[in-house]
Amino acid sequence: MFFTELETERLLLRNIGKDDREFIYRHFSDETVTRYLYDEEPLTSIEEADQIIDFYLRPEPRTMHRWIMVRKSDGMKMGTLGFHIWDREAGRVEVGYDLREEFWGNGYMREAMEEIIRFAWGEMRVKEIVANISLDNEKSISLIENLSFAISGTKMELFRGKGYPHHVYSLYLPV
C-alpha cells in the first residue's frame, strides 16, 4: 500500500477504514466541523458516511487519500486530513483537513500537517501543496501561514447559491 499509516509524537495518522463510519458520521454532521467546507452539506445519515469512506478506499493508484487523526494517549479520534486531486505529472496536490472543536488550540493539526507534508515531499515527490481556504476561516489561515504556505491566488466557491471568497495557498517543496 502506497499510503501508509503515519506517526508523530502524539498522533497516529491511520488510514480511513470501514470501522470509522460512526466517527465520520458524527464528525461530518457537526456544524462546527463543516462550517467552512463549501463542497458538501453536513451528513444526515450513516450511509453518507459509508460513501465518504468508500470514496477514499478506491484501489490504488488513486489521486486522493484520507487519514484519521488519533491521539495516541487515549485512542481518541479527533479529525481527518489528507490529499485531493494529486497530479503526479505536475507534482501538485491539494490538502484538506478538519478537527473537532474540543481539540483546537493544542497544536495537533500542525503536528499532523507537518507529517503529511514530509510524506508528500519524500514519498509522493510533490513540488507544490495547495490549500483553498475561506477568507472567514481565521484559524485555518493562521495554521497554513505558520506552515510557510503563501497566497498564490484567489477563487470563489459557489455553495447553496452563494459565493464564498477563498485564498489559494501554496507551499513549494524543494525538488
C-alpha positions as CSV (number, residue, x, y, z in Angstrom):
1,M,0.0,0.0,0.0
2,F,1.4,3.4,-1.0
3,F,-0.5,5.5,1.5
4,T,0.9,4.1,4.8
5,E,-0.1,5.0,8.3
6,L,2.0,7.8,9.8
7,E,3.0,8.6,13.3
8,T,4.1,11.7,15.2
9,E,5.0,12.2,18.8
10,R,1.3,12.5,19.9
11,L,-0.7,11.2,16.9
12,L,-1.3,8.2,14.8
13,L,-2.5,9.1,11.3
14,R,-4.4,6.0,10.5
15,N,-5.8,5.2,7.0
16,I,-9.5,5.7,6.9
17,G,-11.5,2.4,7.1
18,K,-14.9,0.8,7.3
19,D,-14.7,0.8,11.1
20,D,-14.7,4.7,11.1
21,R,-18.3,5.0,9.9
22,E,-19.7,6.3,13.3
23,F,-16.9,8.7,13.7
24,I,-17.1,10.0,10.1
25,Y,-20.9,10.4,10.6
26,R,-20.6,12.3,13.9
27,H,-17.6,14.4,12.6
28,F,-19.1,15.5,9.2
29,S,-22.6,16.1,10.6
30,D,-21.2,18.6,13.1
31,E,-22.0,22.1,12.1
32,T,-18.7,23.5,13.6
33,V,-16.5,21.0,11.7
34,T,-18.4,21.6,8.4
35,R,-18.7,25.4,8.7
36,Y,-16.1,26.1,6.1
37,L,-16.4,23.0,3.9
38,Y,-18.2,24.5,0.9
39,D,-18.4,21.4,-1.2
40,E,-21.0,19.2,0.7
41,E,-23.8,19.6,3.1
42,P,-23.3,18.2,6.6
43,L,-24.1,14.5,6.7
44,T,-27.6,13.4,7.6
45,S,-27.3,9.6,7.5
46,I,-24.8,6.9,8.3
47,E,-25.0,5.8,4.7
48,E,-23.4,9.1,3.6
49,A,-20.5,8.3,5.9
50,D,-20.2,5.0,4.2
51,Q,-20.0,6.8,0.8
52,I,-17.1,9.0,2.1
53,I,-15.2,6.0,3.3
54,D,-15.8,4.1,0.1
55,F,-14.5,7.1,-1.9
56,Y,-11.2,7.0,0.0
57,L,-10.9,3.3,-0.2
58,R,-10.8,3.1,-4.0
59,P,-8.0,0.9,-5.3
60,E,-4.5,2.4,-5.7
61,P,-3.1,4.1,-7.5
62,R,-5.5,6.9,-6.7
63,T,-5.4,10.7,-6.6
64,M,-6.7,11.2,-3.1
65,H,-6.2,9.8,0.4
66,R,-7.6,10.5,3.9
67,W,-6.1,9.8,7.4
68,I,-8.0,9.7,10.7
69,M,-6.1,11.7,13.4
70,V,-6.0,9.5,16.5
71,R,-4.5,10.8,19.8
72,K,-2.0,8.1,20.9
73,S,-2.5,8.7,24.6
74,D,-6.1,7.6,24.6
75,G,-7.1,6.4,21.1
76,M,-9.4,9.4,20.6
77,K,-10.4,10.2,17.0
78,M,-10.0,13.9,16.6
79,G,-10.3,14.8,12.9
80,T,-9.2,13.9,9.4
81,L,-6.7,15.2,6.9
82,G,-5.5,14.2,3.5
83,F,-4.9,14.9,-0.1
84,H,-7.2,15.6,-3.1
85,I,-6.5,16.0,-6.8
86,W,-3.0,14.6,-6.9
87,D,-1.5,15.5,-10.2
88,R,1.6,13.2,-10.4
89,E,2.9,14.7,-13.7
90,A,2.7,18.3,-12.4
91,G,3.9,17.3,-8.9
92,R,1.0,19.1,-7.3
93,V,-1.6,18.0,-4.7
94,E,-4.4,19.7,-2.7
95,V,-4.6,19.3,1.0
96,G,-7.7,19.3,3.2
97,Y,-8.1,18.9,7.0
98,D,-10.7,19.2,9.7
99,L,-10.6,18.9,13.5
100,R,-13.3,18.7,16.2
101,E,-13.6,21.9,18.1
102,E,-12.6,20.4,21.5
103,F,-9.1,19.8,20.1
104,W,-8.5,23.3,18.7
105,G,-5.5,25.2,20.0
106,N,-3.4,22.3,21.1
107,G,-1.1,22.1,18.0
108,Y,-2.5,18.7,16.9
109,M,-3.3,19.8,13.3
110,R,0.1,21.5,12.9
111,E,1.8,18.3,14.1
112,A,-0.3,16.2,11.7
113,M,0.2,18.6,8.7
114,E,4.0,18.6,9.2
115,E,4.0,14.8,8.9
116,I,1.9,14.6,5.8
117,I,3.9,17.4,4.2
118,R,7.0,15.3,4.8
119,F,5.2,12.3,3.3
120,A,4.1,14.4,0.2
121,W,7.7,15.5,-0.3
122,G,9.5,12.3,0.4
123,E,7.1,9.6,-0.9
124,M,4.8,11.4,-3.4
125,R,7.6,13.6,-4.8
126,V,5.3,16.6,-4.7
127,K,6.7,20.0,-5.6
128,E,3.6,22.0,-4.6
129,I,0.9,21.5,-2.0
130,V,-2.2,23.7,-2.4
131,A,-4.9,24.7,0.2
132,N,-8.1,26.5,-0.6
133,I,-9.2,28.4,2.5
134,S,-12.3,30.6,3.1
135,L,-11.3,34.2,4.0
136,D,-13.6,33.8,7.1
137,N,-11.6,30.8,8.4
138,E,-9.0,32.6,10.5
139,K,-7.8,29.6,12.4
140,S,-7.0,27.7,9.2
141,I,-5.3,30.7,7.6
142,S,-3.1,31.0,10.7
143,L,-2.2,27.4,10.6
144,I,-1.4,27.3,6.9
145,E,0.7,30.5,7.1
146,N,2.6,29.2,10.1
147,L,3.5,26.2,7.9
148,S,5.0,28.6,5.3
149,F,2.2,28.4,2.7
150,A,1.8,31.7,0.8
151,I,-1.1,33.1,-1.1
152,S,-0.9,32.1,-4.7
153,G,-4.3,33.1,-5.9
154,T,-8.0,33.6,-5.1
155,K,-11.2,31.9,-6.1
156,M,-14.9,31.9,-5.4
157,E,-16.5,28.7,-4.2
158,L,-20.2,28.5,-5.0
159,F,-22.3,26.8,-2.4
160,R,-26.0,26.9,-1.7
161,G,-26.4,29.6,-4.4
162,K,-23.9,31.9,-2.8
163,G,-20.3,32.7,-3.5
164,Y,-17.6,32.4,-0.8
165,P,-14.2,34.0,-1.4
166,H,-11.2,31.8,-0.8
167,H,-7.5,32.3,-0.9
168,V,-5.4,29.7,-2.7
169,Y,-2.3,29.0,-0.6
170,S,0.7,27.1,-2.0
171,L,3.7,25.5,-0.3
172,Y,6.6,24.9,-2.8
173,L,8.8,22.0,-1.8
174,P,12.5,21.5,-2.8
175,V,13.0,19.2,-5.8
